[in-house]
Amino acid sequence: MAAYLYESINRSSGYEADMISLAMGSSDQLSRRLRNPSTWSREPRIERRMWREIPYVQVGGNWVEYEPCRYWPRPVLTNLLKGYDLIQVVGGTPPWLCPVLEARRPSLLWTASTLWADRASRVMERTGAGRMVHRYLAWRAQHYEKLALEQAGHVFALSPYTVKAIQQITPNVKPELAICGVDTVHYQPAPARDKRNYILSVARFEDARKNVNLLLQAYRQLVDQRPDAPDLYLVGDKPSMASRKRLAELNLQDRVHLAGPVDGRRLAELYAQAKFFVLSSDEEGLGIVLLEAMASGLPVISTRSGGPEVVIEDQVTGYLTPVREVEPLVAAMERLAGDPSLREAMGKLARRRVERMFSVEATQEIFLRKYDEVLGQPRGVPVYGG
């Protein structure tokens, strides 16, 4: 989301944007860390870095292993942000707005989800004391979530699903729907001769919300019903050890390929050359990977997990199936696996839908109108990814 907005602003808006990211990992070298006493006496630092050819500034913090500390003000960040006229925070959840408030600049929030929707699956997969600790951390973070939503100069929500969830938390906040666009030049359909025999899924598979076990179980049944079914490629962070054990139990090691993270060019190739795309999540703020797949001319299958219901036109550009239900997912995969003409027709309609509704050009105007309103004239805009 942050990279999309950064590139969109700088490409043709008349505004100039910088991208800033907050360090939050237990191994971060720019932060004070509870588990590393050698860092206790030093101030958090900043460092200029590159990500997929995009320059950004990484900002350290204090005691970042403990989640509530991630949402505290960071003096080094505050000083940096005072040089800008507007701050656009882009975060998976609202609490990431909190660290910027001390800069006292117009601060807008764009969020993909609410905190509990994002966190529930990961909390509930734990047991005993681990579940209690993560429930407590989620409860503490919800304080920052409410603060962020109430203090934001304006709230953009990634999908109608997110709009509804925000209003349940803070009824007085009126979020504006702002769907993430996709680069329809970077993601292009491939000619039929370049297609390869695989099904594609792209996600952070270690995240319990992605429910990769549901996908593996459905794929096992697909292979049993149709031994000539395409192989399955999983692109992104690898599944948890438990899910990889499940992969072995299902005897799918030769059919499911764990490709790991790939660069932007290779990802575009993998989309374009696939037969179709599948996402098996329990919850999605939008499902940007679905837009990337559709821009690449693929029919898509997803669970009805929130955002995908906005992206997919059911039985036209792909299929929507119930969350956590195997049989409907298998049926949709079997339908596409066995019908090349259906794949081609749906893929063409998927591409047209993205061009019409979800391209960068179609989706950036909502942000630019708000920036014009806040600033009155083009100036500096930092895009801050939480």
N, C-alpha and C positions, 0 to 999 in steps of 0.2 A: 504493500500500500504506500509506504513512505517513498520508495524508489519511483513508483508510478507518478505520484504527485510531484515529486522533485523534478523529474524529467519533463512532465507536462507543463509545469510553471516556467521552466527555463527555455522550453522549446519555442513557444510562440505567444506568451501571455503579456509581454512587456514588463513583467516583474522579474526580479533576480532573487533566486532562492539558494540557500546553503542547507546542507543536511547535517544534522547533529544526532548522535546516538548515545544513549546512556549505558554505561557499563553496569552489569548486574550479576555476573557470574562469580562463583566461588574461587575461580582461578584468575580473575582479572588482575592485570599488573598495574592498572592505573588507580586502584582503589585501596582504601584501608580495609583490611580483611580480618575478621575475628580470629580466623584460624592461622593467621600468619603474624606473629608479634613483631616481626621486623618492619611491618608496614604501619604500626600504630603511631609512630612519631612523625609521620610525613603527611602532608596535605594531599588530597586527591588531585590527580593531574589530568591534563588533556593531551590528546595526540591526534595528528592528522593521518588518516588511513584511506585505503581504496577498497571498494567492494564492487565487483563486476563493472569496472571502469568508472565508477561513480566516486568522487572524492567526498569524504565526510569527516567530521570531528567526533572522536570518541571521548566521553567525559566520565571520569572516575567518580566514585562516591564513598560514603562511609558505611562500613559494616554491611556490605551488600549481600552477604549470605543470609541475613535475617530480613525477610521480605518487607516488613513495614519500613525499614530504613531506606529502602530503594525509593520511596515516595517522599522522603524528606528533601528540603531545599539543599542545594549544593552550591556553596559560594562561588566556586570556579565556574559553574554553569550560569549562575545569576549574572556574574560580571560579563560573561560572554554574550548572553542574551540581551543585555542592555544596549548593545550596538545595533539592534534590529528594531523595526517599526511594528512588526506583527509576528506572532509565534503561532505556527500551525502544528499542533501535536497530533501525531498519528500513532495510535496504539491499539493493541489487541483488545485492551480493556480500559475503562476511563481513568483509573488511578494514576496513569502515567502523566496526566496533566499537572498533578500536584507539585512536582519539583520545579516547574517553571513559574509558579505564581508569584514568587518573591521578586522576580524581575519587573513586575508591574508594567507589563506591556500587554496590549490586546492579545488574548490567548484563546485560540479556537481549538476545539477538540474534534477529531475524526476517529470513531471507535468501531471496531468490528463486532464486538460482543459485550455483554455485561459479565461481571466477574464470576458469578456463580454458574452461569451457563458455560463459561469457559473452563471452570475448575471442577464441576461436579463429577465428571467421569473419573478424573485423576484422584479425587478424594475418595470416591466410593470403591475404587479398585484396591485401596489399601485396607489393612486390617489392624485391629488392636490399637496400640498406642500411636502408630503411624497415622491412622485415620483421625484420631483425636487431635494430634498436632496439626495436621493439614486443615482440619475443620476450623481450628482456632485461628490459623494464619489467614484463612479465607474470611473469617468473621472480622478480623482486624483490618484486612484490606478493604472490606466493604465500607468502612468508615471513610477511607480515602476516596472510594468510588463516589459516594454521595457528595463529598466535598468537591470533587472535581466537576461533577455534573452541575452543581449549583454555582460554582465559581467561573465556569467557562463562559467566555464572551459569546460563544455560539457553539452548538453541538451538531455535528454531522454524524449520521448513522449509516452504516454500510448497507443495510437491507431493511425492508419493512419489519422483518422479524426483530431486528435490533431496535428499531424505533419503538415497537411495542414493549420490549423488555425494559428499555430506559424509562418509559412512562410509568411502568409499574413500580419503579424504584423512586422516581422523582416526578410526581404528576404535574408539577408546575413547570418543568422543563419541556420545551417543545423542540425536539430534535428534528433536523431536516434530512430527508433521505438523500444520500450521496453515494451512488454505486461506483465502485472502482472500475476504471476503464482498462482495456487491454490494447497492447500495441499490435494492430492488425497488419503492420508491415513486417514486424519481426516474426509473428506467428502466421504462417501461410499454409494452405493445403498443398499436398504433394500430388503429382500425377499418379494414376493407378499403377503404373509400372514401377514406381519407387516404394510401393507399400510392402511391408514385411508382415510376417505372420505372428503378431503378438497383440495382446490386450495391454493397455497402459493404465497405471494408477500413479499419481504423484501426490505426496503428502509427507508430513512429519510423522512417520509411522510409529515412533516411540510414544507419541501422544495418545493416551487412551481414548480421546474423543474420536480419533480416526477409525477406531474399531476394525483394525486390520484382520482380526480373527474372524469377523463376519465375512470379509472378502475371501479369506483363505478357505473357509468352510463352503462358501458358495462356489468357489472355483473347483474345489474337490468334487462337488456334485456335478458341475458342468462337465468335467473331464470324464466322470463315470458315465454320464449320459451321451457324451460326444467325445470319444477318444481323440478325434482329429481337431479338437478345439485349439485355438492359438495358445501359445505360451502366455504367461502373465509376467509383466515387468513392473517392479515396484521401484520408483525413482524418488529419492529423498532420504532423509535420515532413516537408518535401518530400524526395523521393528525391535521391540524389547526382547530380552532373552526368552521370556515366557512365550512370546509369539513365534520366535524362531524354533523353539521346541515344538510348538504346535505344528509348524510347517513340516518338521521331520515326522511327527506322529501321523500326519495326513499323507506322508510319502509323496511330497510334492517338490522335493529338492531339485529334480531334473526339469520341472515345468515352471517353477517360479524363480525369477531372476532378481536378486537384490542388487540393483544398479548403483545405489548410494546417491549422494548429491552429484549434480553435473553442472557445467557452466551453461550460460544462456544459449549459446549457439547449439550445443549438443541437445539441450532440452527441446528447443524448437524442432530439431531433426527427429527426436523421439516421438513427439506429438504427431508430426506430419506423417511419419511412416507407420503409425499404429493402425489397427483395424477399428478400434473404438476405445472409449475411456470409461473407467468405473471409479466411483468414490463411495465409500461405505460408512461415512461418519455418523456419529450420534448427534453431533451439533456442528453447524457451520454458520459463521456470520454472513458469508456470501458464497464462498467457493470459487476463488479467483482461478484456481486450476481448471475449473469447468469452463470458464471463459477462454482460457488459453487453448484448451482442447477444441472448443467450438470454433475459435478463430482459425485453428489448424484444419478445419473441415471434418472433424470427428463427430459422430453421434455420441452422446454421453448418457451414462446411467448414474443416478445418485439416489441415496436415501432422501426422504422428505425431512431433512434435518435443519430447516430454517431457511437460510439464504438460497440454497439450490432451487427452491420453489419459485424464486423470482427469475432465476437464470434459465431454467429449462422449461420449454413448452412441451408438456407431457404428451408422448406419442407423436410428436411432430419433429422435435430436434433431439429427442432421446426419451428416457423413461425415468419416472420417479417411483420409488418403492418405499414401503414402510420401514421406519427405523428398526434396526435389530431383528428383522425378519429375513430368514435365509431363502425360503422358497420363491417369493416374488423376485428377489435379486437373481436367483438362478434362472428363472423364466426369462427375465429381460436379457441376460447375457446369452442364453441359448438362442433367443430370437435373432439377436444381432450376429452372433457367431455363424448362424446358418443361412443368412440371407444377404449376399453382397449388394444386391440392388437396393435393399432397404437401407443398408449402411450408407451407400452413396447418396441416396435421396435425403436422408436425415442429415448427413454431413453437410450437404450444400445449404440446406435450410438453417442449420446451426451457424454456419459462416455468415449468412445474410443477417441473421438475428443479431449477432455480435456487431457487425458493421453498422446496423441501424440503431442499436440501443446501447451498446457497451464499448464502443471504441473510445480512445482517448479524447478525440474531438467531441464526441457526443456527451461525455461525462465531465469534462473539466469546467464547463461554463458555470456550474453551480458554485464552485469554489471561487472563481474569478469575480463573479458578481458580488460575492460577500467581501472579498478583499477590496474591491472598488468602494464598497459602502463604508468599510472600516477606515481605509487609508485615504480615500479621496483621490489619490494619484499614485502611480507606480513607484514603489520603493523596495527596500530589502525585505524578504520574507524567509525566515529559516523554517525548513521542514524538519521537525523533530520526531524521530521514531523512537517510541518507548520500548 
